[in-house]
């Protein structure tokens, strides 16, 4: 999911990304992955996160 978000943002010429940042239980994050955590670790665009 996070890589698709970055691809689309770059394709649209975005200068930064605005995202909601919500934590989930460890089981949910293990099954579905942590998009917020992955974006923080891998994004080359600035991120504005809101909870």
Steps between C-alpha positions, in 0.01 A plus 500: 500500500769750598694452176186561294432819696850625425475406132170686465631803688806521276283449192279791606802722562430527874750689712387336823238259638232560762392185684306387800720311747319237702644206685337160504545190709819299439296219341333734249833666414664159451225383265443823305829682557549842649457753218589795723815329626600398147443850365714649777778252424490520120350827377726738314226765518430707811207365703240693699338252739186571704331281756 
